[in-house]
Amino acid sequence: MKNSKLVIDKLSKLLEQGLISSKDIGNEIMTILKSKRDEVVFKMKLTSKDEFEILSKRVENLEIKVKELQSKKKKQTKRVKKF
């Protein structure tokens, strides 16, 4: 209940500040969720803080590469010849 109230409070602050575009709101929600994920991992003590930072950097790099590959795939569409 406490965590859900925190998320709702943060979302209401976003709306109050006038962030109207869906992209900005989506980015903020992802940031909130990532910070919550980090808190859960630290509480569970699965890895040390240094190891977690290294692993998170690796994941970020992989996400960037995936996005680049997806954008390249979209750009490489073939055009059909007209007769």
PLY file of the C-alpha trace (Angstrom):
ply
format ascii 1.0
element vertex 83
property float x
property float y
property float z
element edge 82
property int vertex1
property int vertex2
end_header
0.00 0.00 0.00
2.81 2.36 0.92
4.68 1.72 -2.34
1.57 2.15 -4.48
0.83 5.44 -2.74
4.37 6.60 -3.54
3.93 5.77 -7.23
0.55 7.49 -7.36
2.01 10.58 -5.66
4.83 10.75 -8.19
2.39 10.39 -11.08
0.18 13.15 -9.69
3.23 15.43 -9.39
4.02 14.78 -13.04
0.53 15.77 -14.08
0.65 18.87 -11.90
3.92 19.97 -13.45
2.32 19.93 -16.86
4.12 17.03 -18.49
1.52 16.38 -21.12
3.29 14.43 -23.81
2.97 10.69 -23.51
6.66 10.20 -24.26
7.72 12.30 -21.26
5.28 10.52 -18.98
6.44 7.15 -20.29
10.07 8.05 -19.61
9.26 9.18 -16.09
7.31 5.99 -15.36
10.22 3.89 -16.61
12.62 5.86 -14.40
10.40 5.33 -11.34
10.10 1.62 -12.07
13.85 1.23 -12.59
14.58 2.93 -9.26
12.07 0.63 -7.52
13.71 -2.38 -9.18
17.11 -1.21 -7.92
15.76 -0.82 -4.39
14.32 -4.35 -4.42
17.61 -5.83 -5.65
19.58 -3.98 -2.97
17.17 -5.17 -0.26
17.48 -8.76 -1.42
21.28 -8.44 -1.39
21.63 -10.51 -4.54
24.79 -8.74 -5.60
27.10 -6.12 -4.24
26.59 -2.53 -5.29
29.65 -2.55 -7.55
28.59 -5.75 -9.29
25.09 -4.41 -9.76
26.35 -1.18 -11.32
28.56 -3.13 -13.74
25.69 -5.43 -14.69
23.27 -2.53 -15.14
25.77 -0.78 -17.46
26.03 -3.97 -19.52
22.27 -4.20 -19.78
22.04 -0.55 -20.84
24.66 -1.11 -23.54
22.76 -4.15 -24.81
19.50 -2.17 -24.89
21.22 0.54 -26.95
22.54 -2.06 -29.40
19.10 -3.63 -29.75
17.54 -0.24 -30.49
20.23 0.47 -33.10
19.63 -2.89 -34.78
15.88 -2.30 -34.80
16.31 1.13 -36.39
18.68 -0.31 -39.02
16.17 -3.04 -39.81
13.45 -0.44 -40.36
15.71 1.61 -42.64
16.63 -1.39 -44.83
13.22 -1.89 -46.39
13.21 -2.91 -50.05
11.38 -0.93 -52.70
9.36 -2.66 -55.35
9.90 -1.75 -58.99
6.89 -0.34 -60.79
6.11 -1.75 -64.23
0 1
1 2
2 3
3 4
4 5
5 6
6 7
7 8
8 9
9 10
10 11
11 12
12 13
13 14
14 15
15 16
16 17
17 18
18 19
19 20
20 21
21 22
22 23
23 24
24 25
25 26
26 27
27 28
28 29
29 30
30 31
31 32
32 33
33 34
34 35
35 36
36 37
37 38
38 39
39 40
40 41
41 42
42 43
43 44
44 45
45 46
46 47
47 48
48 49
49 50
50 51
51 52
52 53
53 54
54 55
55 56
56 57
57 58
58 59
59 60
60 61
61 62
62 63
63 64
64 65
65 66
66 67
67 68
68 69
69 70
70 71
71 72
72 73
73 74
74 75
75 76
76 77
77 78
78 79
79 80
80 81
81 82
